């Protein structure tokens, strides 16, 4: 089953954009009367019937919808310092989406080799990866900020920081996640909206991905090539972040980020 994406279907929109329409009609040969499946990027899957197969703007009717399509049993924000090689961060964003992530926050550390972040291509990759992996929700991509500014923000739930230097109290990431799963960490809360509301009243894409919907909430911070500075580590510890280890291997940024993402996925998967 192939999926299409419409960013305004939840608000009453009944057409695919030009790119999605062209793929639907010219590539996949769908015609009037065919059933297609559309996701809204907020977690909903819609079963629709094409009423106009215009390759520039496919028009459809919504027959039914399913909430929380392809969802996972946790809420995860990955805050990652972009590597010098742009392709490596794009690879991380794509694979993390396939595994299961809710928010991706690019951050620049004191020792980052790269200080510029261009989101456009990654935003397209997130949509493609979500459709390919059959997920109704598309991860939110935050604006880039510094590690220091990110640490100064309020982050609810379990906060884990991965870095190479030895630190007092550092534990294996599996241990930290197991404690969260067992409910030992204060990492759950309910959002202001409920999943039972009408889809016309559902939050925007940003709002949907910014709240964990009562699930365990986890934020993981991955540093740059030169690791975090002492000042950044000190601030993280002061702000209540738990230092964790990803094992004995020295990992690239994007590899460490994927290992952490997968650790969360495997811990909370049923």
C-alpha positions in Angstrom: 0.0 0.0 0.0 1.5 3.3 -1.1 0.9 6.4 0.9 0.3 10.0 -0.2 0.8 13.1 2.0 -1.6 16.1 2.3 -0.7 18.7 4.8 -4.2 20.2 4.9 -6.5 17.1 4.7 -7.1 17.4 8.5 -8.4 20.9 8.0 -10.8 19.9 5.2 -8.5 19.9 2.2 -9.4 17.4 -0.4 -6.6 17.7 -3.0 -3.1 16.4 -3.3 -0.4 18.9 -4.3 1.2 18.9 -7.7 4.1 16.6 -6.8 1.9 14.0 -5.0 -0.8 14.3 -7.8 1.8 13.7 -10.5 3.1 10.7 -8.7 -0.4 9.4 -8.1 -1.6 9.7 -11.7 1.4 9.6 -14.0 3.6 7.1 -12.1 1.2 4.9 -10.2 -1.6 5.2 -12.9 -4.4 5.8 -10.4 -7.7 6.9 -11.9 -11.1 8.3 -10.9 -12.8 5.8 -8.5 -9.6 4.3 -7.2 -8.9 4.0 -3.5 -5.8 5.8 -2.2 -4.4 6.2 1.3 -3.4 9.7 2.5 -1.5 10.7 5.7 -1.7 14.1 7.3 1.7 14.2 9.0 0.0 14.4 12.4 -0.7 10.7 12.9 -3.9 10.1 10.9 -4.3 7.8 7.9 -7.2 8.5 5.6 -8.8 6.0 3.1 -10.0 8.1 0.2 -11.7 7.7 -3.2 -10.4 9.8 -6.2 -13.2 11.9 -7.8 -10.9 13.8 -10.2 -7.7 12.3 -11.5 -6.1 15.6 -12.7 -2.3 15.0 -12.5 -1.9 18.6 -11.3 -4.4 18.4 -8.4 -6.0 15.1 -7.6 -9.4 15.6 -5.9 -10.6 13.0 -3.5 -13.4 12.2 -1.0 -12.5 10.9 2.5 -14.2 7.6 3.3 -12.7 6.8 6.7 -9.7 7.5 8.9 -7.5 5.8 11.4 -5.7 7.6 14.3 -2.2 7.0 15.4 -1.2 5.1 12.3 2.3 3.7 12.6 2.8 5.3 16.0 5.2 4.2 18.7 4.8 3.9 22.4 7.1 6.8 23.4 7.8 10.4 22.5 11.4 11.1 21.4 13.3 14.2 20.6 16.8 13.8 19.1 19.0 16.8 19.5 22.0 16.2 17.3 25.0 18.4 16.2 25.1 18.3 12.4 28.3 16.7 11.1 30.6 18.6 8.7 29.3 16.3 5.9 25.7 17.3 5.2 24.8 13.9 3.8 25.5 12.2 7.1 22.9 14.3 8.9 20.4 13.7 6.2 21.0 10.0 6.5 20.4 10.1 10.2 17.2 12.1 9.8 15.8 9.6 7.2 16.7 6.5 9.2 15.5 8.0 12.5 12.2 8.7 10.9 11.9 5.1 9.7 12.7 3.8 13.2 10.5 6.3 15.2 11.3 9.8 16.3 9.0 12.8 17.0 11.2 15.8 16.9 14.7 16.4 15.4 16.6 19.4 16.8 19.8 20.4 15.1 22.2 22.0 17.6 25.6 23.5 17.3 28.2 22.9 20.0 31.3 24.9 21.0 33.4 22.4 19.0 31.1 22.0 16.0 32.9 22.1 12.7 29.7 23.2 11.0 27.7 26.2 11.9 25.1 26.5 9.1 22.0 24.3 8.7 19.7 24.2 5.7 16.4 22.5 6.4 14.6 22.3 3.0 16.1 19.1 1.7 15.8 17.4 5.1 12.1 18.4 5.3 11.4 16.6 2.0 13.4 13.5 3.2 11.3 13.3 6.4 8.0 13.2 4.4 9.4 10.6 2.1 10.8 8.4 4.9 7.5 8.7 6.9 5.5 7.5 3.9 8.0 4.7 3.0 7.9 3.4 6.6 4.1 3.7 6.9 3.9 6.4 9.5 1.0 8.8 9.8 3.2 11.4 11.7 6.1 13.3 10.2 8.8 14.3 12.6 9.0 18.0 13.5 12.3 19.6 12.4 13.3 22.4 14.8 15.2 25.5 13.9 18.9 25.2 14.6 20.2 26.6 17.9 23.3 26.3 20.0 23.8 23.5 22.6 23.9 26.1 25.3 20.6 27.6 24.3 19.1 24.2 24.0 20.2 23.2 27.4 18.7 26.4 28.9 15.3 25.5 27.5 12.8 23.5 29.6 12.6 19.8 28.5 10.1 17.6 30.3 10.7 13.9 30.9 14.0 11.9 30.7 17.0 13.9 29.5 20.0 12.0 28.3 23.3 13.4 27.1 25.8 11.2 25.2 29.5 12.1 25.2 32.9 10.5 25.2 34.6 11.8 28.4 34.2 10.0 31.6 31.6 11.5 33.9 30.4 10.9 37.4 27.1 9.0 37.3 27.3 7.9 33.7 25.2 4.8 33.0 24.5 2.6 30.1 21.7 4.0 27.9 19.8 0.7 28.3 19.8 1.2 32.1 18.4 4.7 31.8 15.7 3.7 29.4 14.7 0.6 31.4 14.2 2.9 34.4 12.0 5.2 32.3 10.0 2.2 31.1 9.5 1.0 34.6 8.1 4.4 35.6 11.0 5.4 37.8 11.6 8.6 35.8 9.1 11.4 35.8 8.6 11.2 32.1 4.8 11.1 31.5 2.2 13.8 31.1 -1.1 14.3 29.2 -1.4 17.0 26.5 -4.2 19.6 26.5 -5.9 17.9 23.6 -7.3 14.4 23.5 -7.1 11.9 20.6 -10.9 11.6 20.6 -11.5 15.1 19.4 -12.8 15.7 15.9 -10.0 15.9 13.4 -11.0 19.5 12.5 -10.0 20.4 16.1 -6.7 18.5 16.2 -3.5 20.4 16.7 -1.2 21.7 14.0 1.7 19.6 12.9 4.1 21.5 15.2 1.7 21.1 18.1 1.1 17.4 17.5 4.8 16.6 17.5 5.6 18.9 20.4 3.5 17.0 22.9 4.1 13.3 23.9 0.3 12.5 24.3 0.8 10.8 27.7 3.7 8.6 26.5 7.1 8.4 28.1 9.0 11.5 26.9 12.7 11.2 26.1 15.2 13.8 24.9 18.7 12.7 23.8 21.5 15.0 23.0 24.4 14.0 20.7 27.5 16.2 20.5 29.7 17.3 17.6 32.9 15.8 16.2 35.0 17.4 19.0 32.5 16.3 21.7 30.9 18.8 24.1 33.0 21.4 25.8 33.5 21.3 29.6 31.2 24.3 29.9 28.4 22.5 28.0 28.8 19.4 30.1 28.7 21.4 33.3 25.5 23.2 32.2 23.9 19.9 31.2 24.6 18.3 34.6 23.4 21.5 36.4 20.2 21.3 34.4 19.5 17.7 35.3 20.7 15.8 32.3 21.8 12.2 32.8 25.1 11.2 31.2 24.8 7.9 29.3 27.1 5.6 27.4 26.4 4.0 24.0 29.0 1.3 24.5 32.7 1.0 24.1 33.0 1.8 20.3 33.9 5.3 19.2 31.0 6.3 17.0 30.4 9.0 14.4 27.8 11.6 15.2 25.1 10.1 12.9 25.9 6.5 14.0 25.6 7.5 17.7 22.3 9.2 17.0 20.9 6.1 15.3 22.2 3.8 18.0 20.4 6.0 20.6 17.2 6.1 18.5 17.2 2.4 18.0 17.8 1.8 21.7 14.6 3.8 22.6 12.7 1.9 19.9 13.8 -1.5 21.1 13.2 -0.7 24.7 9.6 0.5 24.2 8.5 -1.8 21.4 6.0 -4.5 22.4 
